[in-house]
Amino acid sequence: MGLFLYLNLIIWGEQMSWRVVYIEKSDYLKLYLDNLKVVREETEILIPLSDIHTIIVDNQQTVVTARLLNKLAEYHILLIFCDEKHLPNIYALSPHSHHQSSRVLERQVQWNEQTKGTMWQKIIQIKINNQASVLEHLKKEPDSIQMLQYLSQEVGFSDETNREGHAAKLYFKTLFGSSFIRDRDSFDGINSGLNYGYIVLRSTVARTIVAYGLQPSFGIGHHNQYNAFNLADDLIEPFRPIIDLWVSVMCNEDTYLDLKTKQKIVHLISNNKILIGNQKQTILNAIEILIQSFIKGMNENNPDLLVYPANGISL
């Protein structure tokens, strides 16, 4: 694993693998010979674009040049800008990343409803099973674990009976305590940690979806007309328990989600491995594997081709 901290620039990632670049302070981000140039006062740092998966800019002063933005799109690199609360707020993604985007989109709009419903059923079953694996790993109440396993088996076509919602209520109260309420707008330590982790993970899923030429607003389980990333919200589901486990270890309701904890979450997403397809892969690679298999399964009307995380454990 490579970890370089210099002038508030943090680079996480394994050698010969993608990296996530976290920029807390810099004056300019520029392009120099297919390298990202980070400029801070009199100091410059060069990072090959071919090594970068995601760039997170967590300050309000950095200036990014148009030449760099165009080159990031060419390399399918996701650029995230955080707001004044240090939360990801703007995502820069090229909608034309794939060389056969029109052909891919044509196939996507032809996916049939039966395959969509069966694939969504499978994704929710995987999510609930991975939630159960997190509780089992943390040695939580056996009755709750067994109930989640039962609910997973009860998920039907398109999850029309909302087993996902029933499982979530039991899962979060077992994981974080009976008084815990999952709230996207809450600022307590646990909810803030979940929100931040999900946002970063969602952005990496969206980046990969776009890189493969899919239209991210066309979901199979999420269908909000105002959501540009319905498909990303579909495909993040099997990975959410990974974030839940980390937050249960690192955060509590009374703590403020500080910059160090946010950086640690990004570090974990960049470096930790999970079991997928009988192999240990980094989470970034696992997302790619799942999306590749998802496309194949949808195009061939065979949801059983989906390759997914075997559990929610990644520590």
Steps between C-alpha positions, in 0.01 A plus 500: 500500500620846417425787737663835431421806711659822378363852511156363596488274195411140579528214252356161589531184297704194434795496265397411142140582589265797496541772755271746670655846533367707790589870482446704814705804398634615164496812283462337159435165335646499149590267217864429418585232240223259602575564866297670769703797620415611854629850571532641850693828529848422363463122508371272222411131511443281191279189501448290184136514393518131407540420871197698620146376557350795690604850607329653805544876545412588859549877509339809352811668355643254246483608134468222240591572138276413204786307335521273802123448511497388138788262556337355814195419288724327246652284776158429660619660826233610745546849648310576821469846655402521867290781647581719800385216728760272335227284343521390133277740308600517131602208278680560171438205266510485122175362352694375196767285664430182304601469134172321418271698728207514256509123445522433875209737565292333229542164671432652841160640399408155363550322833172320567290548812521135604879510510498835681267369769693177549835682510366746758371209708848346492673828593276550804551140611876555482475826695297345783730197519800733523326695776457173688869420452594835657286428807647150522854639475426740786337221705164675519173333605455161327124554470554814292751321278260213441214739424710683240592170339130411491405838351763452231336175396160673499601768249278461194496632146598870501477481882135595465435423870788727610701242693790745462323759715403250769856367511647851525298589811611187682857521373580858601346467846694179560821652368485842669253457786123505546488881522680553169303656214646498150477858374675641193463854636633430849841628609573248777820301464344176376262648244769740379744213458247293308404795281861584416600141429197437283557822302862416421413139416205611285723736305747222418213277384365784284843558350528134396145491361571801279838358394317195361264720299186440707247775566514536882149645531337179365470281809349156547386546860524877549283709268503854637455737205707765679792266572779497241661194663220246547715218364787592733255482791401153379851362470638648821263288708718186545788725614314710759556251788875553458455866595264403783765276654769768486272763653399264782870466587613863448202719595241554769201732527674746731807558284541753221606356166836672476732531202725217621209254509384608153849447364509158663174402328646605163817307583299186579302524175828541310697219662290242681415171335185291492416151381332502159489219246710283737783755490615781724475828310526865594160663535566713192577187297200319650269780384636457148453122512141530621408756234661296222305192606181705547518623140562147374211363707259767381600469134468120511183502714677293766527664847691195625805635316530777761830480693462661841669546840476178700440694823521848646835446671795719403730594787 
